[in-house]
Amino acid sequence: MTGVLSGIKVLDLSWGIAGPMTGMLLADHGADVTRIERPQGDPFGDLLGYRVWHRGKKNAVLDFHTVGDLGLFKKLAADADVLIESMRPGKMKEFGLDYDQLAKLNPKLIYCSISGYGDDDDRPGYDALVAASSGLQFEQRGWAEGALNHMAGREDPFAGAAEIDPNHVQGANREGPLHVASKWPSMGAFFSAITGISAALFAREKTGRGQRVTTSLQQGAMACGSGVWQRAEDIDAQGFNTWIMGSASPKGHFKCADDKWLHNWVPNPRFILEASKGDTLDASPDLSVQNDPDRFGIGPEELLVMAHYQPILADAVKKFKCDDWVKAAADGNMTMQPCRNIEESLTDPLLLNDNCVVTIDDPELGPINQVGITYRLSNSQGAIQGPMRVSGADTEAVKAYAASLTDAHVQKAPAQPTGKGPLDGIRVLDLGLAIAGPFGCQLLADMGAEVIKMNTLWDSYWHRCHIAYMANRGKKSLAVMLKHPKGMEAIKKVIATCDVVQHNMRYPATQRLGLDYDSLKEEFPHLIYCHSRGFEEGPRKNLPGNDQTGACLAGVQHEDGALHAGGDTHPMWSLTSLGDTGNGFLTAVGICNALMERERTGKGQFVDTSIVNACLLNTSYAVAKPDGSAVARERLNADQTGYGDYYRLYECSDGVWIQVAAISEAHKAALDEVAGQDKIASFKAATSDVQMKVLADATIPAAISDAEASRRLFDNEDYKAKGWTAEYHHPYVGKLEQIGLTYNLSDTPGVIGTAPLIVGDCTKAILEEIGYSEEEILAMANETAILCDPPLPGQKEMKNPWGL
């Protein structure tokens, strides 16, 4: 079975993380990817992750400083479908290889540029420097006052109200920013780049034109911060603020009797305390139900309740071993998984059976386990095309192929941008819950799709929360009761008008409702149906899953918390993670691929991925031997300051932290010269402004780890103009500012639509569109089959089953 991208030719000129990973995902799904290296080599060539990110690609060395190689490359570009580059801004133009020049040779070319900070900023774009300057390092464990209070410049409303155990605060036992193992800015840029390219490939099927796709590590950092970086005029609006992003709140980590860690999110006191009462765990399913009124709520005041319960729950969990708790959680339908290391993850039989982890025979390392196929289409599963090729292995063959091509000539200039999003004209039904599903559909809305969000009649509780706001802009809300025959009838009529159905419900629930793919595809053969899971296919498939459990299973939390160092280290749930949202990006990619294929075949298909798959991509910088033994790699310092002396955070005498990224041997020698042997003491001896000047004079890449960056984010006029931030009026909270587009398309630009939805705001209009009369709609409202906002006369309220 060929991949969905079979026949697509890709030139990968990128290095680092984001670009190579983008090329990897294209290769995994059938694209013919050629990696182009320069004669002097790749400055990141020693990264272990390259064994993963450059798999399945040809490798050719070309010297753009020679007329012959430059001419051959232009012929390759004229023949290509996609080009990926991560040069410093302006470098490709110096070679005559910028988009404007190559588009004249090949108007169908999709040209993806990944920079550090955007086209107009040539600061060194190393991952940690962007994490520092963007403020992302300060968001890892959050702020005592919580995200919304911090963005609004408010103090901690509960300061002094209760004694907060320092162990509740994630991260090293010190003040200041955290340098975690996850390469969040690069990962955000990768997810954004592959989404932009996928959207552009679909758009090309309809327009016949290529276009430029741009993203940056800065936008990647903003993608990671989309949950915490929101600013609202009235954060005291009912139900809007929560404790969730506060550093002082317990995060559901517990150590078991065998000293292994597990994560229960959101912690459920009734389940833990009742199940652990006796000498053996009693985890009958009736101890925990989905809408358990005894679990913690999300209001800010719940922080005090959680602080009281945390030591009690910790003592209860400590009575039994980790594996026993995980089994009990499965029996009790609870979100609880072990916090394990990457090697355990990469040798998990369930992940291997699913093919989201694979064994590849590397020519240098031998058999190694690594992330596998991370999204699937029923018509084309995807497959790893082979290991990383050695430098220059295919140079002669690539040059011979280029020479065989007709000389590239200037063609007609590409048409002007359409001004419409790449998914303009596509209608999507979003059946999703929480974040992973709805965030993916928000990405589709940002592409110009019309997204209808199906809500239950009691969803207003959730949709008042700022967490829901991050995943539900640009959508129309249709509030229906699926268990009411008239509600189900209405949904089926809506589906008949849709191109895409996407959801992250547990699949048996959709089967019971008759909304699974097999039930719909016979009636709607054109339908693209995307299911987003928590876990891989297998015994865990239908367990409740979320960002936290996926990060535990994939090794993210173990690695970010530096648990390998032992001592008093703890797991780390990054508040800027890309589990839920990374999975949302993958659903958008798969849907765009399926829509592209439908343009050619007229057929719909099933698309699926999972949170754990996104998390496996987040740890793809590591591999393991099939027996579970580690392959040597850099490990995070126990104090979460970085890696060794040359790529880490240093505190200065004024309490400000500087991130140093001495990548090259010249950088390292210069740092030795200016900071000596005891670099920690050397930095501590002077203020940050003095140290930054010293570093700049020595041409050592460095950046201030900026504690105030997030508070300035929405005042940046350049970001507003580029669409990187968005603002609108929301009826509940007034002026609302959020992260905007994390990639940009030159020809079919993204569209930031309306403010986050209000439950039922478009119910009446949608029902009228599909043929319901005003009388029928009123009757449905009075029978609690639907809910409208504003309420219709006699409309009945539904009790929130959460009891909140």
N, C-alpha and C positions, 0 to 999 in steps of 0.2 A: 504494500500500500504506500503510494507516494505521499510526501508531505504536502500540506496545503500551499507551501511556498515553492514547490517544485517548479523549476524554470526561471526563478528569480535569481539574477546575478548580483552579487554584493561585493563591493570593494571596501575593505576594512583597513583604514589608515590610523586607527585610534590606538592609544595606549592608556595605561592606568587601569581603571575598573569599569566605569560606566560604558564606554565604547566597546571594549572587548566583550562584555556581557551581552550587549545588544546584538553584536555579531553572532555570538554563541546561540542566542535564542532563535535568530533567523536560520542558522545552520541546522539547529535541532528540528526545524519544521520544513526541511527540504531545500532551503536556498543553497545556491552554489556560492560559497563565501571564500574570497581570496584575501588573505592578510598581506598587506604590503609593508615591509620593513625597510628602514633606511640602512645604509652600509655600516654606520657607526653603532648600530644596535639600539635596543630599547632600554631606556633608563630604568624601567620597571621589570626588566626581563627575569629577575630572580624571584619575582612573586610566585609563591606556590599556587595561587589562584589561577595563574596563566595556564596551568595544566588542565584546568576546567574551562576557563573562559575562551581559550583559543582552540578548543577541540573541534574536530570536524572541518577545519579550514585548510585550504591550500596556503602555502607560504612562499612568497617571492620577495627578493630584495631588489629594490630599484633606487637609483640615485637621481633625484630630481634636479641635481646640479649639472647633469649631463644632458645634452640635447637628445641623444638617442633614447635614453630611458624615459625622459619627460614626454617625448613624442609617443612612445609605446603606451605610456600610462594614459595619455589623452585618448588614444584609440580604445583602451579598455573602458574608460569612462563613457565614451560615446556608445559603448555596447552594453553598459551596466544598467541595472534598474535602481540600485540603492548604493550610495556612498556614505560611509561613516568616517568622520574625522574629529580629532580632539586637539588640533594644533592651537598654539596661542593665537588670539585674534589677529588677523591680518597676514599670518604666515602663508596660508594657502593662496592668497591674492598675490603674494610676492612671486609665486611659481606660475601664476596665471591659471590656477586651479580652483579659484573661488566659484561659488555657485553661478554668478552672473556669466562667467566665461564658459563653464561647462554646460550650462543650460542652453547655450547657443549651439553647442555640438550635439546635445541630447536633451530635447525639451521634455522627455519622459522621465528624466532622472530625478529620483528623490534623494536629496542631499542633506544629510543629517550632521549638524555641527554641535559638538558638546564642549562648552567652555567652562572656565571656573566661575566667572561672575557675569557673563554676557559679552556680546560682541564689542562693546565699547569700554571694556575694562581688562587690562592685561596683567593684573596682579597674578602671582603664582597661584594656580588653582589646585593645590594639593588638598586632599580630602580633609585632613585635620585642620588646616588653615581656614577652610570654609566653615567647618563646624565651630571653630573658635570665633571668627569674625561675625558670623550670622547669629550668634547667641545660642546655638544648638547645644553646646556643651553645658550650659547652665540649665537647660531644660531636661536633662537626663533624669534627675530625681525630682525636678519641679521646685516650687517655692512653698514656703510655709503657709503663705496666705492663699495659695491656689492660683491657677492660671488666670482666671478672669479678674480676680482682685489685683493680681500683679500687673496685668495689662492696663488696668484702670488706675494704677498708682495708689491702690488702697493697702492699708496695713492688714495684718492677720486678724480677722474678727474674733478668733478664739484664743489669742495670745493670753497666757496666764489662766485660762479657764480650766485647764486640766493639765496634769503632768504627762507629757508625751515622752515615751521611752525612746531614747536615741536610736535603739535598734530598729524602730519602725521606719526610720529614714533610710532610704536606699543609698548605696554607694559607700565609698571609703569614709572612715570616721575623721573627717576634716572638713573645713569650710572650702568653698570654691567650686570651680567647674569640674566636670568629669570627662576624661577621655576614655570612651568605651571601645570595645573591640570591633563592634559593628561599624561599617563604613557608611554611615547614614546619608551624608550628602551625595556620595557616589551612587548609592543604591537608589535614592530618590531620582537622580538624573537618569539612571539606567531604566527604571520603570517608566519614566516620562518619555525617554527617547524611543523605547520599543513601542509604546502606545502611539506616539506621534507618527512613527514610520508606518505602523499598521493602519492608522486612520488615513494616511496619505496614499497607501497602496489601494485601499478601497475607493478613495476619491478618484484615483487615476482610472479605475475601471469605468467610471461614469464620465469623467471629463477628458480623458486621454492625455492629461498633462501631469508632469511631475511638479515638485515644489521643494522649497527649502524647509526643513524641520530644524528648529533650534531649541536647545535646552542648556542648562548650566548646573553646576554643583550648587550654586546659590538657590536656584529654583528647586533642586533636589532637596536641599535643607528645608526649604519652605514646604515642600510636599510632606516631609516628615513632621513638620510643626503645625500641620493644618488643624490638628485637634486642640493644641494649646495656644496657638496664635490666632485668637479671635478677640475683637474689641467691640463692645456694645455700649450704647448710650445708657441703658438701664439694666445693669446686671442683677438688680434686685427684683426684676419681673418674676412673677410666680413660676416656680419650678425651673428657672433658667440655670442658676448656679448650682454647683455640686462640690463635693469633697474629692472627687475622683483624681483630679490632677494636682492635689496638694501633696507636698513632700512629707508632711507629718502623718498622713493617713497610712495605716497598715496596708500592705499590698497583697495579703493572702499567701505569704510564704511561710511554710512550717517545716521544721526539722523532725524527722521520724525517729523511731527507736533505733534504727540502724544507721543514724546520722546522715541519711540521704534527705535531700530537700524535695518538697513537692509544692505545687501552686494550686490553690483553690480560689478561683475568681468567678463571681464575687463570693467572699466567704459566707458560708451558710451555717450559722450557729446551731440551728436545730439538728441538721444532719450530723455535724461533727460531734456534738455533745450526746445526742441520743445513740448514735451508732457506736460510740466508744464507751458506753456505760459499763459494760460487762468485761469479762476476761477475754472475750473474742469480739471481733467486729460484727455488728448486726446491721446490715445495710439493706434491708428490704426496701424496695422502691417506694413504698408509701411514706418513707421518712423524708422524702424530698420530692416536691412537685415543681413544675416549671414556674408557677406563679406563687411561690411560697411566701406567705406574709411574714414569716419569721426571719427571712434573710434581710441583710442590711438594705436600707433605702439609699437614695442618691442625694438627698438634701444635705447642705453643708453641715447642719447640726448633727448628722449621723456620725461625724468624725469622733465626737465625744463618746458615743455608744461603742464604736469600733475600738477606740483606745481602751475602754473598759474590758471588752471581750477578748482582745488579742492574747493576753497571757493565759486566759482560761482556755481558749481554743488551742494555744500552743501546747499546754500541758496535756490536753486530750489527744492531740495528734501524736505526741511523743510516746504514747503507750504502745503504738503498733508500728510495724515495718512499712516502708514506702510501698512495696508491691501489694501488700494487703489493703492499704488505703486506695490504691489505684483500682484494684478489683472491686472494692466496696463502692467506689464512686461510679463504676460502670453499672453495678447492680442498682445503685440509688439514683442513676440518671443525673449525676453531678459533674460539673466542670472541674476536674482535678487530674493533674498529670505530673509525672516526675520531672524534676529539673536535672536533665542528664547532659553529659558532655557530647561534643560533636562526634567523637569516635563511636560512642554508643548509638547515636542517631544514624550514622552512616553504615552501621552494620545491623540495623533493625530489620528482621526478616519481613515484617509487614510493609515497610517502605520499599524494600528490594522487590517484593512480590508485586507491588503496585507500579514499579518502574520509575517512581519519582526519586529513587536512588539506584544507581547502576554501577557495575564494575567495568572498568575500562583498562585495557592492557597498555600501559604507558611505556614507550620505548626506553625510558631511563629509570623509572620507578617501579616498573612491573605492574601487576594488577593493583589498581587503586579504586576505592569506592568514592563516588562523588554524586552531587545532585544530578538527577536524571531529567525526565520529561515533566514539565511543570504545568502545562495545560494541554488538553486533548480535544480534538474534534472527532466525532464519530466516523467521518469519512476519511480522516487522515490522522493517525495517532501520533506521528512524529517519531524520530529515532536518532540516536547519537551516531554521527557519521564517522567516528574514529577519534583517536587521541590527537593531542597537539603535535603538529609537524615541526621538525627542527628548522631552524632559520635557514632560508634559502632552498629548502628541499624541492620546491616546485618552480624555481626561478626560470630555468630554461624552458620548461613547458609553458609557463605563463607568457614569457616573451615570444615564444613561437606562435602561440595563439594570437597574441596582440598583433604580431607581424602579418598574420594571415587575414586580419580584418581590413576592410576597405578604409582608406585614409579618411580620418574625421574631417568633415567640412562644416562650416558654419551653416546652420539650418535657420529656418524661420524662427524669429524670437517667440518665446512662449507667450501665450495669451495672458491678459491681465488677470489679477486675482478675482475670484468670483464674489468675494465678500460674504459668502455663506459657509457655514461650518461643513466639515466633511461628511457628517451624517444628516445633513439637511434632507428632510423628506422621509426619514426613518422614524417609525413609531415604536416605542418600547413600553412594555408593561413590567413594572418593578414590583415583584411580590416579596421583596427582601425584608429582613429584620436587622435591627441594630446597625452595624457599620459595614461589614465586608460586602454584603450584597448591595445596599443602597449607595455606598461610595462608588462602586463600579458603575452603577446607573447614573450617578451624578457626573462621572467622566463622560458618559455618552451624551448627557444633556449639554455639557460644555462643548461637545462636538457639534451641537446643533440639532440633535435628535429631540423629538417630542417624547418626553418621559412621563408616563402616568404611574403614579405611586399608589398601589392599593394599600389602604389602611384599614385596620379594624375600627370598630366604633368607639373603642376606648383608648386609642393611640395618642390622644392629646397629652396624656401624662408624659409619655416618652418624648414627644415632639416639642415639648416646652423646654427640654434640656439642651444645653449648649453642645453636648456630644452629638445629638441628633442633627443639630444645625450644620455640622461640618460635612454631612453626607446627603443633604436633601434639598439643595438649592436647585432652581431651574426646573422643578417638577410640578405637575398637577396632581392634586390629591383626590382620589376616588375612594370614599369610605363606604365599605360594604360588609355585610355579615355573610360570610361564605356558607355558614350552616343554614342559612335561610334560603329556600329554593329560589326566591326572586333575586337574592344577592348573587347566587351562583349563576343564574341565568344571565344577569347583567355582565358578570365577568367574562363568561363565554362569548358574549356579543362583542365585548371590547377586544378580546383575543383575536377575533375574526378580522379586526382592523389593524392588527399589530404585525410588525416584522420580527420583533424580538420579545421573548419572555425571559426574564432573569430573576433568580431568587437564590437565597441561601437557607431556606427552610430545610429541616431534615426530610429526606426524600420520602420516607414512608408516609409522612403527613400529606404530601401532595398526591401520593397514590390513593390514599383514602378519600381525598377530595375529587379525584379524577382530573387533577391538574398536572400530572406527570407527563413526560414527553411521549411515552407510548400511547397514552390516552388522547393526546392532542394531535400527534403527527398525521394520523390518517385523515382527519378533518382539515388540518392546516399544514399541508406538505411543504409550504414555503417557509414555515416558521423556524427561526433560529432560537433554540432553547438552551439557556445557559444555567447550569447548576453549580453553585459555589459551596463547597463543603468545609467543615472544620479540619477533617483528617483525610488520609488516603483511603482508597478502596480497600475493604477488608473488615475485620472485626470491630475496628474503631469507627467505621464510616458513619454510623448513625448516632454516635455519642454526641452530647453537646460539646461544642468546641468554640474557641475564641482566640483572639490575638495572644493571650497569655499562655494558654495551653499549647498552641502551636509553637511559640517561641521556646517553651520548655522542651518539647520533644525534639526540636531541631538543634538544640544546643546554644541558642542565642543568649538566653539568660545565664547559663553557666559561664559562657565566655565573657559576656559583658560584665559580669560580677567578679571575674578573675577567681573563680572557685578553685582553679587548678593550683593557686598559691596557698590554699589552706588557711589556717589561722581563723580570724574572725570574719572572713569574707562571706558575703551573702549573695544569693541570686539577684539579678538586676533586671527588672522589667522597665525598659526604657520607655519614657513617656512620649518618645518620638519614633516609636517603632513602625515597621512596615510589614506587619502581619495581616491584620484586617485590610488596611489600605493597599498593601502590596498585592493581596489577593484580588482586591477590586481592580487594580491595574491589569492583572492577568485576565480577569473576565472581560475587560474592555478590549484587550488584545485579541483574545479568542473570538469574541463577537465580531470584531472588525475583519478578522481572517475569514470567518464563516460568511459574512456579508459579501466579501470580495469574491469568494468562491460561488456564492449564489448568483452573482451577476453573470457568471460564466455558464452555470449549469441550471439555474432556476430552482435548485433544490435547497431546502433547509437542512439543518442537522443539529445534533446535540453537542454542546460544549461543556467541559467541566474542568474545574481546578479546585484548589483547597488552600486554606490558611497555612497548613504545614508546608505546602509546596513553596509558597512565598517565603516562608521562614528558612527553608532549605537554600533558597537562592541567597538569602541574607548571610548565610554562613558558608557560601560556596568558595570563600577564600581558603578553605581547608579541605583536605582529603584524608582518607584513612585506608589502612591495609584491610583486606577482607577479614583477617582474623581479629580486627579491632585495635590493632596496635597503631600508634600515632606516626605520622610522617612529620618530620621536623618542620616547625614553623615558629614565627615570632609569637610570643605570648605577652599579654597585657601585664603591666606592673601591678602588684598587689594593691597599691594605693590609687590605682586607676588614673595615673598621670600620663601613660603612654607606653612606649617601647624603648627601653634603654635610654641612652643619653641624647640621641640625635633626633628623635621623633617623639617629643613629649611636651608636657606642660611644666613651666617653671614659675614659681611665685617670686615676685619682686618685693622690695622693701615697703612699698606703699600698699601691699595686699592685692595688687593687680597681677593676674596670671598671663604669661606669654606662651603661646604655642610655637614651638620651633619645629621646622621640617627640613632638617639637613639631609637631603636625599643623596646628592652626589658625593664623591670622595672629596671634591674641592670644598663643598659645603662643610663636610665633617672636619676637614683640616682647619678651615677658617674658624669653626666653633671651638675647636681645641685651642686655637691661638688666642681667642678673645675671652674664653671662659675657663681655661685651664682644666685641671683634673677634677676638681670638686665643683662641678657646674651648678649644683643646687645652691651651694654657699655663694658662688660668684653672682648668680642672679639675685639672690636675697640681699646682696650688699648694695644695691642701687635701685632707684625708682624705675618704673616701667618706661617712662619717656626716655630716660637715659639709656636703658637697655635696648629699646627699639632702635635708637639712633646708632648704637654700636653694631647691632645686627645688620641694619641697613647699609652702613658703611662697609661692612665685611661681606655684603651681598649674600647673607644667609636668610633664606625664606622664613618669615615669622609673622605672627599676627597676635594682637591682643585678644584674649578670650573675653568677649564683650558681654557683660552682665546686663547692659541696657539696650542691646540691639533690638530685642523684641518690642520694647516700648516705643522705639522710633520707626518701626517697620511700616506702619500705616500712614506715617507722615512723609514717606519717601515719594515725591512726585514722579520720579522716573519709574518706579515700580507701578504706580497707578497708570501712567501713560502706556506702559508695556502690557498691562493686563495681568501683571504678576500678583497684584492685590485687587480686591473687589470690594465695593461698598454699595449698600442699598438701604432703603427704609424697610424695617420690619414692624408690623403692627404691634407686636408684643414688647420688643426691646428698643424700638427707635432705630437710630442709625446703627448699622451692623457692618463691620469690616472683617473680611476673611481673606485667606490665601486664594489667589485667583488661578490663572493658567500656569501650569508647570512645564509646558512646552508651547512653542508657537509654530504655526504653519503659515507660510507666505501666501499661498493661493486660496486655501479654504480655512480662514482663521477661526479659532475657537470663539465661542460666544458665551459670556457670562450672563446667565438669564436672570430670572426673578429670585427674590429672597427665598430662604428656606420655607417650605410649605407650611400651611396651616391645615390641619386634618379636615377633610371634607370641603376644601375651598373650591373645588371644581367638580364635585359630584353631580350637581344639577346640570351643568353645561355639558359634561361628557355624556350623561344619560340622554339628554335632549339630542345630542349629535347622533347617537346610535338608534334614535327612533322612539324614545319614550315620550309620552305626553305629559303635560304638567300634572294632570290628575293622577296618572300612574306613579309619577315621582312622589307626589304628596302622600299617596297611599303607602308606598314603600317606606317612606320616612316614618309614618305613623305605625308601621308594623315592625320597626327596628330592623329593616332589611338594609337600610342605608342611613348615612348621616350627612347632613349638609351644613356648611358654614357660609353665610349666616344661617341659623336654624330656620326650618320651615315651620309654619303654624302647626302646632300639635306634635312636633317632632319629639320622640321619646329619648331620654338619655339612657345609655347603657352603663351599668356599674362596672368600674374598673376591677377586674378579677384579681389584681395585685393587692387590692385592699389599701391602696395608697392614693 
